Amino acid sequence: MVYVTNTHAVPLLAPSAVGTPLETYQLLTGSFGGREEFIAEAYVTANEDMLDIQVMSSAGQTMCSILWDGETLSFSSPFVSAAQIKAEYIVADMQFVLYDEKAVGQLIQDSGLVFSCENTDGMQSRVIYQGSEPVWSMEKTETHISVKNYLRNYSYDIEILMSSEIPTTE
């Protein structure tokens, strides 16, 4: 379970909720508490079987690997222990950003929070509210994603360096 607020928790979505399977190569920049910044690259695969996140340094060294297959969440890193990183929160953020808006909206609403999604002029905005207060927001275009968690005081930007939809076989 992931606490979206201090009192509202949601389970991770099944990988099948991805909607359109995709692979992206991303440049991540972020801050916590408005102070600490990080820069990393990530290769993300999201399909009906898994959400796989490989985070690398700019030199290409793997910093951490996160895999969610719908039943098991695994985290590995040569730099930090799983106890230091809450991988489920990273997966939840990626799901809130990448997964089908209806599946995300239903998950959030089932937890007692409010979900808003708007599509205008090539940009999608998603916001999670507790009452009338925003808790989490995202703005996404074809090449850029901005995420802000108001309650936990972190934000990050994702520049999509390369992306492709994965054809499905039916």
C-alpha positions in Angstrom: 0.0 0.0 0.0 1.1 3.5 -0.8 -0.1 6.4 1.3 -1.1 9.2 -1.1 -1.9 11.3 2.0 -1.3 10.5 5.7 -4.7 8.8 5.9 -5.5 7.6 2.3 -3.7 4.5 1.0 -3.9 2.8 -2.4 -2.6 -0.5 -3.6 -0.3 -0.6 -6.6 -2.2 -1.1 -9.9 -1.8 -4.3 -11.8 0.6 -4.0 -14.8 -2.4 -4.7 -17.1 -3.7 -1.2 -16.2 -1.0 0.4 -18.3 -3.3 1.0 -21.2 -0.7 1.5 -24.0 2.5 -0.5 -23.4 5.6 1.6 -23.8 9.3 1.9 -23.4 11.0 5.3 -22.5 14.5 6.5 -22.0 14.3 9.5 -19.6 16.4 12.2 -18.0 15.2 12.8 -14.4 15.9 15.9 -12.3 14.3 16.4 -8.9 14.3 18.0 -5.5 13.2 17.1 -2.0 12.2 19.8 0.4 13.2 22.3 -2.3 16.9 21.6 -1.5 18.4 18.3 -2.5 18.6 17.8 -6.2 19.3 14.7 -8.1 19.9 14.0 -11.8 19.7 10.5 -13.3 18.7 8.7 -16.4 16.0 5.9 -16.4 14.9 3.3 -18.8 11.3 2.4 -18.1 9.3 -0.5 -19.6 5.6 -0.6 -18.9 3.5 -3.4 -20.3 0.8 -5.8 -19.3 3.3 -8.0 -17.5 5.5 -5.5 -15.6 6.7 -2.1 -14.8 10.5 -2.1 -14.9 12.5 0.9 -14.0 16.3 1.0 -14.5 17.9 4.1 -13.0 21.4 4.9 -14.2 24.0 7.6 -13.6 25.0 9.7 -16.6 28.0 7.4 -17.0 25.6 4.5 -17.5 26.2 2.8 -14.2 23.1 1.2 -12.7 22.0 3.0 -9.6 18.9 0.9 -8.9 16.5 -1.5 -10.5 12.8 -1.7 -9.6 10.5 -4.3 -10.9 6.7 -4.7 -10.3 5.0 -7.7 -11.8 1.6 -7.3 -10.1 2.5 -9.7 -7.3 6.1 -8.9 -6.3 7.9 -5.7 -6.0 11.7 -6.0 -6.2 14.4 -3.4 -5.6 18.1 -3.7 -6.0 20.9 -1.2 -5.8 24.7 -1.3 -5.2 24.4 2.1 -3.4 21.4 2.0 -1.1 19.4 -0.8 0.7 15.8 -1.5 0.0 15.1 -0.2 3.6 16.3 3.2 2.6 14.1 3.5 -0.5 10.4 3.1 -0.6 10.3 1.6 -4.1 6.5 1.3 -4.0 6.2 5.1 -3.9 8.4 5.3 -7.1 6.2 2.7 -8.8 3.0 4.5 -7.7 4.3 7.8 -9.1 5.2 6.1 -12.4 1.8 4.5 -12.5 0.0 7.8 -11.7 1.9 9.3 -14.7 2.0 6.5 -17.3 -1.0 4.3 -16.6 -4.4 4.6 -18.1 -6.2 7.7 -16.7 -9.4 5.8 -16.0 -7.6 3.1 -14.0 -5.7 5.7 -12.0 -8.8 7.8 -11.5 -10.8 4.8 -10.2 -8.0 3.8 -7.8 -7.7 7.3 -6.4 -11.5 7.8 -6.1 -11.9 4.4 -4.4 -9.5 5.6 -1.7 -11.7 8.6 -0.9 -9.6 11.2 -2.7 -10.6 13.2 -5.8 -8.9 12.7 -9.2 -9.0 15.2 -12.1 -7.6 14.7 -15.6 -7.7 17.2 -18.4 -6.3 17.0 -21.9 -5.7 20.4 -23.7 -3.5 21.4 -26.6 -1.2 18.4 -26.4 -0.8 18.4 -22.7 -2.4 16.2 -20.1 -2.8 17.3 -16.5 -3.6 15.0 -13.6 -4.3 16.2 -10.1 -5.1 14.3 -6.9 -7.0 16.3 -4.3 -7.9 15.8 -0.6 -11.0 17.9 -0.4 -10.1 21.0 -2.4 -6.4 20.9 -1.6 -4.1 19.4 -4.3 -1.9 16.6 -2.9 -0.1 15.5 -6.1 -0.1 16.9 -9.7 1.4 16.0 -13.1 1.6 17.8 -16.4 2.6 15.7 -19.4 3.4 16.5 -23.0 4.9 14.1 -25.6 8.5 15.0 -24.5 8.2 16.4 -20.9 6.6 15.4 -17.6 6.5 17.5 -14.4 5.4 15.9 -11.1 4.8 17.7 -7.8 3.9 16.1 -4.5 2.6 19.0 -2.3 2.2 16.9 0.8 5.6 15.2 0.7 7.3 18.3 -0.7 9.1 16.8 -3.6 9.1 17.4 -7.3 10.8 16.1 -10.4 10.9 16.7 -14.1 11.2 13.9 -16.7 12.5 14.7 -20.1 11.6 11.9 -22.5 14.7 11.3 -24.6 13.3 8.4 -26.5 9.9 6.7 -26.4 8.1 4.0 -28.3 4.8 2.3 -27.9 5.1 -1.5 -27.8 2.8 -3.3 -30.2 0.5 -5.8 -28.5 -0.3 -9.2 -29.9 -3.9 -10.2 -29.7 
